[in-house]
Amino acid sequence: MDAEYKTNQQSEPLLSVKEVAVAIGHHVSYVYRLRKLGLSMPGGRITLSEVKAFLVKNPVPWKGRSKILNSTKKR
């Protein structure tokens, strides 16, 4: 069981928020907004395929949600 888990984990690395932002070509605040909208990052890490799957299900995740956009701006 442990060997199977390690091979699955090694096949795709876990990325931090900054690494995800670089990988998908967006700013770090974009990833933080995705997290606010339901992207689960347990331990602050996630695989790139999980991010892509979330974006497929939520193509424009903050359309019509201006309160969330305004709450992430620095004042």
Contact map, one row per residue, 1 for C-alpha under 8 A:
111110000000000000000000000000000000000000000000000000000000000000000000000
111111000000000000000000000000000000000000000000000000000000000000000000000
111111100000000000000000000000000000000000000000000000000000000000000000000
111111110000000000000000000000000000000000000000000000000000000000000000000
111111111000000000000000000000000000000000000000000000000000000000000000000
011111111100000000000000000000000000000000000000000000000000000000000000000
001111111110000000000000000000000000000000000000000000000000000000000000000
000111111111000000000000000000000000000000000000000000000000000000000000000
000011111111110000000000000000000000000000000000000000000000000000000000000
000001111111100000000000000000000000000000000000000000000000000000000000000
000000111111100000000000000000000000000000000000000000000000000000000000000
000000011111110000000000000000000000000000000011000000000000000000000000000
000000001111111000000000000000000000000000000010000000000000000000000000000
000000001001111100000000000000000000000000001111000000000000000000000000000
000000000000111111110000000000000000000000001111000000000000000000000000000
000000000000011111110000000000000000000000011100000000000000000000000000000
000000000000001111111000000100110000000000011000000000000000000000000000000
000000000000001111111100000100000000000000000000000000000000000000000000000
000000000000001111111110000000000000000000000000000000000000000000000000000
000000000000001111111111000000100000000000000001000000000000000000000000000
000000000000000011111111111101100000000000000000000000000000000000000000000
000000000000000001111111111000000000000000000000000000000000000000000000000
000000000000000000111111110000000000000000000001000000000000000000000000000
000000000000000000011111110000000000000000000000000000000000000000000000000
000000000000000000001111111000000000000000000000000000000000000000000000000
000000000000000000001111111101100000000000000000000000000000000000000000000
000000000000000000001100111111100000000000000000000000000000000000000000000
000000000000000011001000011111110000000000000000000000000000000000000000000
000000000000000000000000001111111000000000000000000000000000000000000001000
000000000000000000001000011111111100000000000000000000000000000000000000000
000000000000000010011000011111111110000000000000000000000000000000000000000
000000000000000010000000000111111111000000000000000000000000000000000000000
000000000000000000000000000011111111100000000000000000000000000000011001000
000000000000000000000000000001111111111000000000000000000000100000000000000
000000000000000000000000000000111111111110000000000000000000000000000000000
000000000000000000000000000000011111111000000000000000000000000000010000000
000000000000000000000000000000001111111000000000000000000000110000000000000
000000000000000000000000000000000111111100000000000000000000000000000000000
000000000000000000000000000000000111111110000000001001000000000000000000000
000000000000000000000000000000000010011111000100000000000000000000000000000
000000000000000000000000000000000010001111111100000000000000000000000000000
000000000000000000000000000000000000000111111100000000000000000000000000000
000000000000000000000000000000000000000011111000000000000000000000000000000
000000000000000110000000000000000000000011111100000000000000000000000000000
000000000000011110000000000000000000000011111110000000000000000000000000000
000000000000011100000000000000000000000111011111011000000000000000000000000
000000000001111000000000000000000000000000001111111000000000000000000000000
000000000001011000010010000000000000000000000111111100000000000000000000000
000000000000000000000000000000000000000000000011111110000000000000000000000
000000000000000000000000000000000000000000000111111111000000000000000000000
000000000000000000000000000000000000001000000111111111100000000000000000000
000000000000000000000000000000000000000000000001111111110000000000000000000
000000000000000000000000000000000000000000000000111111111000000000000000000
000000000000000000000000000000000000001000000000011111111100000000000000000
000000000000000000000000000000000000000000000000001111111111100000000000000
000000000000000000000000000000000000000000000000000111111110000000000000000
000000000000000000000000000000000000000000000000000011111110000000000000000
000000000000000000000000000000000000000000000000000001111111100000000000000
000000000000000000000000000000000000000000000000000000111111100000000000000
000000000000000000000000000000000000000000000000000000100111111000000000000
000000000000000000000000000000000100100000000000000000100111111000000000000
000000000000000000000000000000000000100000000000000000000001111111011000000
000000000000000000000000000000000000000000000000000000000001111111000000000
000000000000000000000000000000000000000000000000000000000000011111000000000
000000000000000000000000000000000000000000000000000000000000011111111000000
000000000000000000000000000000000000000000000000000000000000011111111100000
000000000000000000000000000000000000000000000000000000000000000011111110000
000000000000000000000000000000001001000000000000000000000000010011111111000
000000000000000000000000000000001000000000000000000000000000010011111111100
000000000000000000000000000000000000000000000000000000000000000001111111100
000000000000000000000000000000000000000000000000000000000000000000111111100
000000000000000000000000000010001000000000000000000000000000000000011111110
000000000000000000000000000000000000000000000000000000000000000000001111111
000000000000000000000000000000000000000000000000000000000000000000000001111
000000000000000000000000000000000000000000000000000000000000000000000000111
